[in-house]
Amino acid sequence: MRRLAALLAIAALLSVPAMALAAEEFTASLTTEAEVPAPTLPDGYTGSGSASATISDDETQIEYEVSYENLTGPPVASHIHWGAVGVAGPVILPLAHGDSPFSGTLTEADFVAAEGGPQTFAEALDAMRDGDTYINIHTEANGPGEIRGQLRVVPDTATAEAAPSPAAGMPIMLLALVGLAAFLFALRRFSFRRA
């Protein structure tokens, strides 16, 4: 009986799909309208940009890429800030900046604790997941920031499409094993009664 229980436990474990750690992706659309405080802009200004960030599967680094166009001047700084939409928040991760597009890698060594906000790199990653971080680009004309965008999780459509429903995910082999176990258990009880 113990062997049968062990066999059933192993079969059940093998039937459950393994959850693999996967990198988490984020994106932001950078606009002047999102910047707080509002930037000072010349007439007909159309500055904009986009950003992507990816938390590594081991959560030790963030890869990022930022692109922009039509700024009032070259970037003098760029950051990931802690803050909700419409709120100017403190810098938690400084970004390298330069000609569009620019990119880099951030680690725990780059993290700056925010008063009242994330105190560790892990908490900064959680703030990203919660939608409480944004990327902005600063220029000489707009020191507080010229374009900004809230980082948002990119839905993993490949996993969502491939994930079976619980009923569809139940392997036929497991059902057969459970049926066989029930049959053997009943047969064994029947044979003990006859003896």
N, C-alpha and C positions, 0 to 999 in steps of 0.2 A: 504493500500500500504506500509506503514511504517513497519507493522508487517511482510509482505512478505520480505522486504529488510533485516530486522533483522534476519529472519529465514534463508535466503540465506547466510548472513554473518556468522552466527553460523555454518551452514553446511560446509561452505568453511573452516573455522578454524578447525573444527573437522576432515576434510579430509586431512589436512596437517600433516605429521608425525612430532612428537615432536623431536627436536634435543636434545639428552641427552649429557651432558658433559661426556667425557670419558678420562681415563688416556692415556697419550702419551708414547709410548715405543721407546727406542733407543738402538742401538747395536754398538759395535766396535770390530774389529779384531786387536789385538795388535801384532805388528811385530817389529823386529829390523830395517827393511828397512824403516819404516815410521818415525823412531826417528830422530829428528834434534836437535843438531848435531849428526852425526852417532856415535853409541857407539863403545867402544873398546872391542873386543870380542876375546876369544880364538879360535883356529882352531876347526872346526867341530861344532861350536855353533849352537843350534837350538831353542833358546828361543822364546816363543810365549805366547799368551794369548787371552782372550776374555773378553768383558765387556757388561753389560746391564744396562740401567738406565730407570726409569719410573717416569715421572712427574705425580703427583697425579691430580685427576680431579679438585680439588680446587686450584691447582697451588701453594700450600704452602710447598710442599716437593718433594724431589727426592729420590727414593729408588734405590740403586745400588748394583751390585754384580760383582766382578772381579775375574777371575781365571788366573793362569799362570803356566808355566812349564819351566824347564831348564834355569833359570836365573843364572847369574854368582855368585849370592849370595842372601841372603834374602832381601826382599824389605826394604828400609829405609824410603821411602815416596811414596805416590801415590796421584795424583791430577786430577781434571778436569781443563784444561787450556783453555783460550780463544786464538784461532789461527786457521788460515786456513791450509789446507794441505801444508806441506813443510815449515811451519813457526813455529819457537819456540816462544810461547806466554806466557804471565804471568798466574800464578795460579789464578783461581777465586773460586774454591771450593776444599778444602783439603779432601782427602778420608782417612778413617781408613785403615790400611794395616796390613798384617800378613800372616799366612799360607793360601795357596790357597784352596778353594776360600774364599775371604773375602767380607763382605757386610756391608751396613749401610744405614742411612737415613740422608739426608741433608736438612737444612731449611735456611731461610733468615739469621739466626744468624751465619751460616757457611760462608756466601758469603764474598768475598774480592773484592773490586772494582779494575778494571784494567785500568791503564792509557791508554786513547785512546779507551777503550773498554767498556764493560758493567759496569754501575755504580750502578745498583740495581739488586736484585734477579730476578725480572721480566725481566730485560734486559738480564740476564744470560740465562733464559729459552728461550727467543727469539733467542739468539745466538745458543743455542742447536738446535732449530728448523731450523735455517738457515744453519746448518752444519759447524758452526764456532767454535766448541769446540772439544777437544780431551782428551782422558784419557791416562796417561802414568804411568809407574812404574819406580822408581829410585832405584838403588842399590849402594852399596859402591864403586864398580868398575866403575859405570857409574852414577855419581851424577846428570848430566843434564837429564838423562833418559835412560833406556835400551830398553824398548818396548813401543810402542805407537800405538794408533788407533783413527781415527776420529769418533766421534759419529754421527750416521746416523739414521734417522727416520725409524722405522719398519712399512712398509705399513700395514694398517688395512684391510686385505683381507676378513675378515668376513663381515665387513660393505660394502666393495666394491661389494662382491658377492650378498649380500642381498638387496642392494639398487636397487629399481625398476627404470626403465626409467620413465621420466615424463609422457608419454602417458599411460604406464602400471600402474602408481601410481594413476591415476585419478579414484576414486571410482565410481562405477556404481550408487550408491545412490545419489551422488552429481549430476551426469548427469540427473538422474530422477527428482531430485528436481528442477534443472534449467528448464527442460522441462515442469514440472508442473507449475512452476512460470510463464513461458511464456504463457502457456495455460490460466491460471487464469487471467493474465494481459489482454490478448486478449479478453477473455470472458467479463471481467469487462468493457472494452472500448466499446465492442459491446452492452452491456446492457445499458450503458449511452447514446449511440446514439439513441437507440430505445425509451428511455424515454423522 
